Amino acid sequence: MDFPVVEPPDEQAGRRAEVRHASLTKPAGSLGRLEEVGVWLAACQGTCPPRPLGRPRVVVFAGDHGIARQGVSAYPPEVTGQMVANFLAGGAAVNVLANAAGATVRVVDLAVDGPTFPELPARVTKHKIRRSSGPIDTEDALTAEQAEAAVAAGRAIADEEVDYGSDLLVAGDMGIGNTTPASVLVAALTGAEPVAVVGRGTGIDDRVWMRKATAIRDALRRARPYLREPVALLRTAGGADIAAMAGFLAQAAVRRTPVLLDGLVVGAAALVAEELAPGAKAWWLASHRSVEPAHTLVLERLGLEPLLDLRMRLGEGSGALVALPVVRMAGRILSEMATFTSAGVSGADARNEPSPAGNSDAAG
């Protein structure tokens, strides 16, 4: 599947943001990564100062995984459909965090296994690929046609959101057992051994951890022949939800729309998305570091430094939403903070060597 060439964020807008930061009433660099994030946002928007974020949007990709039937999670597979209903009712963590951060939530069913109660509306199911994905330790997650359709669905969802006016996107995940295929994809694309990527997921005990490690080992053997074929890799070891996320993240970059990445499952999709559309990662910001060991491998492979480390492992887009206010603040610093000239404040004295005060928390 061919994606258009990903154009990088606007370097000139980023440079203007750097120059503006140097003129603001603070020692240079004193706001640390807030300054870097503001420059990234300005470059993504192609303007300095950046515009306030008006329509951040979370899209939760839901799907079941056949591997969950083998007891690799602390929760039974039917929880996926039940949680989709909870999202739609506004009762999940992603709903609460989105309300607090000024974002909206959309849920899409790519591969939920069976009906939910109440039945899902058409707007949730219109991109559905199948019911559940195959057990990846013994068979492919998807057929070749389904893998292509899932990636195309993710691209279509990104287009829908950008055309709707979303100016920052977040991919969230919901699927019992989904950290197992995610860990397989990470191991495959980073060269890690199975034991290095197996985490505790939903809070599994040692016995379940061993089952999960075995499943990842067996699935990784099946996945390794397809390391240079991203869609085939998704077919073999991913799932409809993860494949759609990969298409979504790649297409967001094609459409020049910034993305806040969440944790492990989204990170695994991001690794594949970068293979589908090289250069897409320039449009992504890592919101946080998950406690899942495979997520650190994702961040290292993509060369992204997370904004937060709150020991989170929920998924749903929750970590990205916690980081969203930081991104908003970074943009507002550039647009609302006074310059030395406008405020009538003296700048640093170029005749003097830099002093420790320049690195302090205070401006003077």
N, C-alpha and C positions, 0 to 999 in steps of 0.2 A: 504494500500500500504506500503510495507516494504522497508526501506532504509538500506543500510549497516551501521554498527556502525561507527560513526564519530570519527576519531582519533584526539586528540588535537594537536595544534601546538607544535613544538619541544621545550620543556622546556630547554634543554641544550643549544640550540642556543640562546634562550632568555637570559639565565644566562650569556653566553659569551658576549652578547651585553651589558648587565648591567655592567659587569666587564670592557669592553672596554670603556664605557662611563666614568667610573671613572678614566681612564688613559688619557682622552683627555684634551686638553689645555683649561680648563674652570673649574670654581667651580662646585662641584658635584650638580646636579639638576638644574643648572642655565638655562638650555634650557627647563625646564618645561615639558609640554606634548610632545614636539618634541622628547624628550628622550624616553618617553613611547611608542610613535608611532614607533620609530625606533626599539625598542625591540620587539614590536608586529610583525613588518614586518620581522625581522630576524627570529623570531620563526616560522612564517608562511612559510618562504622560507627554513627553516632548515639550515641556514648558517649565519655566522657572519664574516665580515660585510655583510649586505644584498646586493644582486645584484641590479643594477639599473633597474627600471621598464621599460621594452622594448615594451610591447604590452598591455597597459591598454585598455579595451574594454567596451563600453556601449551597452547594449541591451535594446531597448525600446519595451515594451510589450504593444500592442495596442488592445483595445477592447471597444465595446459599451455596455451600460447597460440599460436595459429596464426601470429602475427607472428614467432615464433622461427624458423620455417622460412625466413625471409628474411635470416637471418644478422645479427641485431641483438645477439647475445650471443657471448661468448667460448667458450661451451659448447654442445654439441649438445642438442636437445630431450629425447633419451632419458635425460639426466641426472636429470630430474625424478623419474621412476619409480624410478631407481636410488637417489636420495637418500631417497625415502620408505622404501624397504627399509632403508637405513642408519639412519634415525630409529628404525624399529621394532627394529633390532638394537642400538640404544643407542650407535652409533658417531659421531654427528654432534656439532657444536659445541653445539647446543641441548641435547643430552642431558648433555654434560659440565657445561655451565654450570648447568643445572637441578639436577643432583645437588649441585653446589657451593653453590647458593643455596637449597636446600631446597624445590624445586618439582617437580612432576611434569609429564610431557609426554603429550599426546594428538595423534595425527595423523589428519586427515580428508582423504579423497580426493574433491575436488569435480569435477575435470576432468583427471585424469592420462590421458595419451594412450597407452593400451595397457596390457598386463599388466606386472607387476613380478615379480621372482623372489626369494623364493617369492611365490605369489599372495597378495594382500592379504586379511586377515581381514574378515569382515562388519562388524565394529565400525568399521573404517576406511572402508568403501565404502558404508555404508547411506544416506548423504546425497548420493551421487554424482549429478551433473546430466547430464554428457555426457563424451565423450572430446575433450579440448582445447576451446579457444574459437576462434572465427573470426578470421582475419587482419584486424585492425581498420582497416587503412589502405584496404581495399577492400570490406569487408563487416562486418556486425554481429558482435560477439563471441558473442551469444546470441540466441535467439528471445525474444519478449516473455514467453512462458510460462516459459521457462527462467530468465529474469532474476527473475521473481517467485518461482519455486521456489528459486533460489539464496539470495535474501534470506530467504525463509522457513526454509531449511535453517540459515542462520546464527542466526536467532532460536531455532530449536529446539535448536541446539547450546549456545547460551548458557543456555537454560532447563535443559538436561540438566546442565550444569556447576554452576549455582547450586543446583539441587535436590540434586545430589550432595554439596554442602557446600563448594564452592570459595569462598574468601573474598577472593581477588584473582585477576583474570584477565589473561592476556597472549595477544594474537593474534600468531602467527608466520606467515611465508609461505614457500612453496617452489614455484617455477615458473620454469624457464628462460625468459627474455624478459619476465618480469613487471614489470620497471621501465619498460618501454615503455608499456603501458596505464596504469600508475600515473602516469607523467609526463603522459600525455594528460589524465587526470582532473584532475591538479593544475593544469595549464595552463588547462583549461576553467573550473575553479571559481575561479581566482585572476586570470584575465585575462592571464596571462603569455604571452609569445611562445615558440614551440617551442624556439628556441636557448637560452632561459633555463632550461629544465627538463631538458635532455639531459645526463645524467651518464655516467660510465664503467661503471656497472653491475658486471658480473663482471670488469672489467679490460680493456675493449675498446680497440683501437688507433684511430688517427684514421680509417682507412678504414671500419671498422665503425661508428664514431661518426657519420660522415656518413650511412650507411644508416639508422641509428637516428633521426637528426634528420629525415630525409625521411619515414620512417614516422610519426613523431609529428606532423609537419606535416599529412600527408594525413589521419591519423585525427582530428586536432583539427578539421579542416574538417567532417568528418562529425558530430562530437560537439557542436559549438556550438549547433545548433538545440534542444538538449535541456537547456540549463543549468538550467531551472526544473523539470525532471522527473527526479528522481534515479534512479528505477528505469530509465527510458528511457536515461539517460546510461550506466548500468551495462550495459544491453543493447547499446548502440552501441559503447562504447569501453572496457569493463571486462573482465569474464570471470567465470566461475562462482566461482572462488576469491575474487576481490576483492568480488564481490557478497555472497557469504556472510559475508566479514569485516565488511562494512558492516552487515549485519543483526545479526551477533554483537555488534558494538560498541554499536549502538543499543539492543539488547535488554538488554545488561549494565547500561546506565544505567537502563532501565525497571525492572530488577530490583534497583536500588540496590546495585550491586556495583562496587567500584573496579577500574580497569583501568590497567595500565602500557602505554603505547603504545611500539611499536618504531620502525622506521625508515620509509623512503619508501613502500613498498607498503602497509603498515598505515596510514601517515599518509594516503595517498590514500583508502583505505577509510574512514578517520575523517572526512575532509571530506564524503564522501557520507553517512555515518551522521549527521552533524550536520544535514544537510539532511532526512534521513528523520525524525529525532527531535530537534528543536531543544532545546538545553539539555543534550544528552548529554555535551558536552565538560567539564561541571563534574565528571563522574565519572572523568575521565581525567587521568593524569599523564604528561608527556612524559619518557621515560627518558633519551634521548640525542639528540644531533644527528648525523645521518648526513652523510657527505661528499657525498652526492648533492645537487646544488643545489636540486632540487625540494623536498627535505625542509625546507629553511629556509623556503620559501614556505608549506608546510603549517603549520609552527609559528607563523609570523606570522599566518596566516589564523585559526587556532584561538586565538591569544593565549596559547600555552603556552610556558613557558620550560623547556628541557631540563635535566635534572639533570647529565648528563655530556656530554663531548665528547672521545671517544677515537678519532676518525677511523675509526669502524666503518662497514661497508657490507655486512655479510653477510646480514642478514635473519634468518629463522627464529625471531625473538623473542630473539635473542642480546643486543642492547643492553638490552632490558627486564630480562633476567635479571641482567646486570651491575649494574643499578641497584637490583634487588630488595633486596639487603642494606642499602642506604642507607634504603629505606623501612622495613625492619624496625627499624633503629637509631632512626629518627625516632619510631616508635611506642614503643619501649622507653625512650627518654629520658623521655617523658611518664609512663610507668607505673612506672619503677624509680628514677629520680633523686630524691634527697632534696630536701625543701623547706628553706628557711632555718630555719623553725620546728622541723621534725623533727630537723634536724642540729645545732641550736644555733649556727647561723652568723649573724653580723650581716649584715643587708641593706645596701643602698646608703643612705648618709646623705642624707636629703632636704634637710638644711640646706645642703648643698654643691652647687655647680654640677657637672654631669657632667664627668668628667675623661677624658683619653685612656685611662686604665686601663680604663674601661668598654668600650672597643673592642678591647682587647688579646686575645691568645689565652689569657691566664691569668685566673683568677677573682680574684686578689688581688694 
